[in-house]
C-alpha cells in the first residue's frame, strides 16, 4: 500500500491498495474516521472484487497494476495516481490523472491524462524532461499547481506545471533539482546534488521542499518559492548530517534518518518512518521532528515516537499502538483535525490507522483513534486484525507458498505465509479433499485469527517451507522471519490448534530471531521479502532423508544448505549442523556459481531411492544434483549434475525447454523418476526425467503445465490450465496426484494424472463414490464421450456390489467480475 490522499472538503480518503492494483475510496466522518466500514468506490479495477486486468491498450486508461502514492488536488477535484511496474511484466512508472468530483466518480473510470509516458499503454524509462529511470515519491503544490516527482534512478527531482486548464498528456518538466540539466544523472554530495532521492514533502506555509536524499543519509531543504525555483538550485538546509559534505550513518535511535515522510504545516513538524534496527526492515515506528525555520537543527533529536512505547523498543507487532511496514506520504497529515494517517501494507496490518498528533495530546506509543480496512464480523473497527482483504478463515490463505502430504494419516499441510500459520486439511483414505475448511491450524489460536504477536514457541512468522517426518510424525516448518526451523508434534492423537513447538533449529531458544553465519544458525533473509512478493523467488527449503534421519535446510543469505541429524536422541533446540553444501565451511557465506557454489538456494528434495538431493539454486537459475549418500557426502562437495543451465558456470535466466528462470518448487515421482519443477518467472511447471541412468546436464523437459508451449508466457488468468507465480508442489505417487500452490491467485491446484486402474473397498450396506471433472480446457469444447471398465467382486457375504457410472459434461467459463475460471 502507498501513501494516502485526503479530500478534506468532501471528507474522503483515497487509499492505494498496492497488491490488488487499485485505489479504494472511503467516505470519512467529521472526526476523520471511517463513515462506513467498507469502501465506496474503486479506481484501477472495474469492481471492488476484481484483482487482475490484462495489459491491453484498450484497458490501460482504467487499469492500475501496482498503485503507488496518490495526491488530491482540491482546487480542481483531480486525483494523481502513480502506477508502478508489477510482477516482471512491465517496466516504467506512469502518472495517471483522474477526475475525482464526488458526483462523477465511478468504479473503474478512465484516467483523462497521462504523465511521464507518451501514452497510456507505454512503460518507458529514460533520462529526459518527461521520462524517469525509477520513480521515488511525489508531492503536489496545490497553490502554485506544481508537481514534484523524485527520479531515484537518475538522482534528481523533476518539476511539472500541472495547471488544469493547460495540462496535456506527457508534459515536459520545466525545472530539475539535483542535476545541472535534464541530461545529467550523476549521484553526488553537496548542497545541489542528490543520490537516490525518494520521499518528498512540501511546506505550504514557507514554500519549502524537503527531499529525502536516501543515498546520502540526509534530507535536503530547498526554498522553492516560484521566483526562487530554478534548475540546479542549491539547498538552503540539511537535516541528518552536520554539513552538506558529510555522509555518516547515525549512531543514536533518537537521531534523524531519511524515510517515508509527511509534514504538518500548522506546527512545522516533520514525521519520518524509521527503522533503527535495519536488519529487521520492519518500519515499525514514526519519529517526530521540529523543523520550524527558526528552530530547525542539522542533527535534530526526535520529540516523540509513534508505534513504539519509547525510543529503544522495536517490537514487530500489529495492534492499536503498534504497526509494521508503515508508510506515510506528503498527504498523510490533516493539519486542521491534527490527524496522521498511517498506511500499513502487506505484510503489516493491511489497514490505515489515524493518530492524534496535536502537540498538547501527542504521547509516545499513543493508541490509534480510527482504523480503515479492518473490521470484525459485526462491522466494528478491529485493531488486532491484519488479514489481507479482511478475509480470514480456514478456507482462504494469503501468500500460499508450500504444501506437504502426510501419506499415512492422510493430511495435507499448507503454509499461509501472510497470516503466519500452517493450515492442516484432513483428506480421505485416497488422499482426496474431504472439506475445503482446514481442520487444524499451527501458528494461530484458530482458523479465524491472523495476529502478529511476539515470537514464541507457538508462533511461525512468514512460514515458507514444510517437511513431514513420517517416522516421528513431526512437522518441520521454516519460520522465515525468525531465522529458525520449528519442529511440531502433529501426531493425529495429539494435534490441536496453536500447538507448542518441541524444538527450534537455528536459534538457542524460542524467543530469538538473530541472523547468523554459524554451525547452528541461519540467515534466511526474509527481511527483503524474497519469496513473499509475486516476483521474488522463495529462498527457503526443507527435505528429510527418512532412512538416515537427516534434515537438509537451505540457508539462503549464507548461500548454503545445512544438514542436521534429526535422530530422536540427538534432535534438540539449537543443535549444530553436521554438514554443509555450497560453502567450504560453516563461517563462509559467499555467493558463487560452479559445481560447489550456490546463490540463495531455495527448495530441496531428497530422493529416497537413489540417495540424491536436488537443490534449487534460485538466483543461479538452476537445480543442482548431489550424491547424498552418508558415506559420500562431504562439506562443500561438488554437484554431479545441473538442470536449467548448459554448464556449471552459466546463470542466465531462460524460457526454453531446457532453461529456468528462478525455479521454486520441487517434487519427485519416485517410481518413474520424474522431477516436477515450478518455474516461477515463466509461470509454468516443467517435468524432467532424472533417472540416474538417463540424467545428463541441461536435460530437456518431457512435460509442461501452465503454458501452451515452452516459449510462451501468456497473460495470467485464474484458469484450470494456467499458472501465475506457482510455488511449492507435492506429488502423491500412489494416486498420481500433483498439488501446486498457484500463489498469485492464492489457490491450491490439484492435477490428477491418468491411472491404469483405481481400486475401492466398499463396506457392506454402504456406498462409495468417486468423481472427477472432465479435462476439457476450452470454454466451448466439452468432452462428448467417455468410457470405463468396471469390475466388481463379491465380499464375504457373496453379494456383489452394484456399480453405477455417470458421466457429466462441463463447460468452462470466465467470471468477468472476479477474473476467475469456473465450470
C-alpha positions, 0 to 999 in steps of 0.5 A: 500500500502507498501513501494516502490522499485526503479530500478534506472538503468532501471528507474522503480518503483515497487509499492505494491498495498496492497488491490488488492494483487499485485505489479504494475510496472511503467516505470519512466522518467529521472526526476523520474516521471511517463513515462506513466500514467498507469502501465506496468506490474503486479506481484501477479495477472495474469492481471492488472484487476484481484483482487482475486486468490484462495489459491491453491498450484498450484497458490501460486508461482504467487499469492500475497494476501496482498503485503507488502514492496518490495526491488530491488536488482540491482546487480542481477535484483531480486525483494523481495516481502513480502506477508502478511496474508489477510482477516482471511484466512491465517496466516504467512508472506512469502518472495517471490523472483522474477526475475525482468530483464526488458526483462523477466518480465511478468504479473503474473510470478512465484516467483523462491524462497521462504523465511521464509516458507518451501514452497510456499503454507505454512503460518507458524509462529514460533520462529526459524532461518527461521520462524517469529511470525509477520513480521515488515519491511525489508531492503536489503544490496545490497553490502554485499547481506544481508537481514534484516527482523524485527520479531515484534512478537518475538522482534528481527531482523533476518539476511539472506545471500541472495547471488544469486548464493547460495540462496535456498528456506527457508534459515536459518538466520545466525545472530539475533539482539535483542535476545541472540539466535534464541530461545529467544523472550523476549521484553526488554530495553537496548542497545541489546534488542528490543520490537516490532521492525518494520521499518528498514533502512540501511546506505550504506555509514557507514554500519549502521542499524537503527531499529525502536524499536516501543515498546520502543519509540526509534530507535536503531543504530547498526554498522553492518559492516560484521566483526562487525555483530554478534548475540546479538550485542549491539547498538552503538546509540539511537535516541528518548530517552536520554539513552538506559534505558529510555522509555518516550513518547515525549512531543514536535511535533518537537521531534523524534518518531519511524515510517515508515522510509527511509534514504538518504545516500548522506546527512545522513538524516533520514525521519520518518512518524509521527503522533503527534496527535495519536488519529487521526492515520492519518500519515499525515506528514514526519519529517526530521532528521540529523543523520550524525555520527558526528552530530547525537543527542539522542533527535534530533529536526526535520529540516523540515516537509513534508505534513504539512505547519509547525510543529503544523498543522495536517490537514487530507487532500489529495492534492499536499502538503498534504497526509494521511496514508503515508508510506515510506520504506528503498527504498523510497529515490533516493539519486542521483535525491534527490527524496522521494517517498511517498506511500499513501494507502487506505484510503489516496490518493491511489497514490505515490507522489515524493518530492524534498528533496535536502537540498538547495530546501527542504521547509516545506509543499513543493508541490509534483513534480510527482504523480503515480496512479492518473490521470484525464480523459485526462491522466494528473497527478491529485493531488486532486484525491484519488479514489481507482483504479482511478475509480470514478463515480456514478456507482462504490463505494469503501468500500460499507458498508450500504444501506437504502430504502426510501419506499415512494419516492422510493430511495435507499441510499448507503454509499461509505465509501472510497470516503466519500459520500452517493450515492442516486439511484432513483428506480421505483414505485416497488422499482426496479433499474431504472439506475445503475448511482446514481442520487444524491450524499451527501458528494461530489460536484458530482458523479465524485469527491472523495476529502478529504477536511476539515470537514464541514457541507457538508462533511461525512468522512468514512460514515458507517451507514444510517437511513431514517426518513420517517416522516421528510424525513431526512437522518441520516448518521454516519460520522465515522471519525468525531465522529458525526451523520449528519442529511440531508434534502433529501426531493425529492423537495429539494435534490441536490448534496453536500447538507448542513447538518441541524444538527450534533449529537455528536459534538457542531458544524460542524467543530469538530471531538473530541472523547468523553465519554459524554451525547452528544458525541461519540467515534466511533473509526474509527481511527483503521479502524474497519469496513473499512478493509475486516476483521474488523467488522463495529462498527457503527449503526443507527435505528429510532423508527418512532412512538416515534421519537427516534434515537438509535446510537451505540457508539462503543469505549464507548461500548454503544448505545445512544438514542436521541429524534429526535422530530422536536422541540427538534432535534438540533446540539449537543443535549444530549442523553436521554438514554443509553444501555450497560453502567450504565451511560453516563461517563462509557465506559467499555467493558463487556459481560452479559445481560447489557454489550456490546463490540463495538456494531455495527448495530441496528434495531428497530422493529416497531411492537413489540417495540424491538431493536436488537443490534449487539454486534460485538466483543461479537459475538452476537445480543442482544434483548431489550424491547424498549418500552418508558415506559420500557426502562431504562439506562443500562437495561438488554437484554431479549434475545441473538442470536449467543451465548448459554448464556449471558456470552459466546463470542466465535466466531462460524460457526454453525447454531446457532453461529456468528462470528462478525455479521454486518448487520441487517434487519427485515421482519416485517410481518413474523418476520424474522431477516436477519443477515450478518455474516461477518467472515463466509461470509454468511447471516443467517435468524432467526425467532424472533417472540416474541412468538417463540424467545428463546436464541441461536435460530437456523437459518431457512435460509442461503445465501452465503454458501452451508451449515452452516459449510462451508466457501468456497473460495470467488468468485464474484458469484450470490450465494456467499458472501465475507465480506457482510455488511449492508442489507435492506429488502423491505417487500412489494416486498420481496426484500433483498439488501446486500452490498457484500463489498469485491467485492464492489457490491450491491446484490439484492435477490428477494424472491418468491411472491404469486402474483405481481400486475401492473397498466398499463396506457392506450396506454402504456406498462409495463414490468417486468423481472427477471433472472432465479435462476439457480446457476450452470454454466451448469444447466439452468432452462428448464421450467417455468410457470405463471398465468396471469390475466388481467382486463379491465380499464375504457375504457373496453379494456383489456390489452394484456399480453405477457410472455417470458421466457429466459434461462441463463447460468452462467459463470466465467470471468477468467480475472476479477474473476467475475460471469456473465450470 
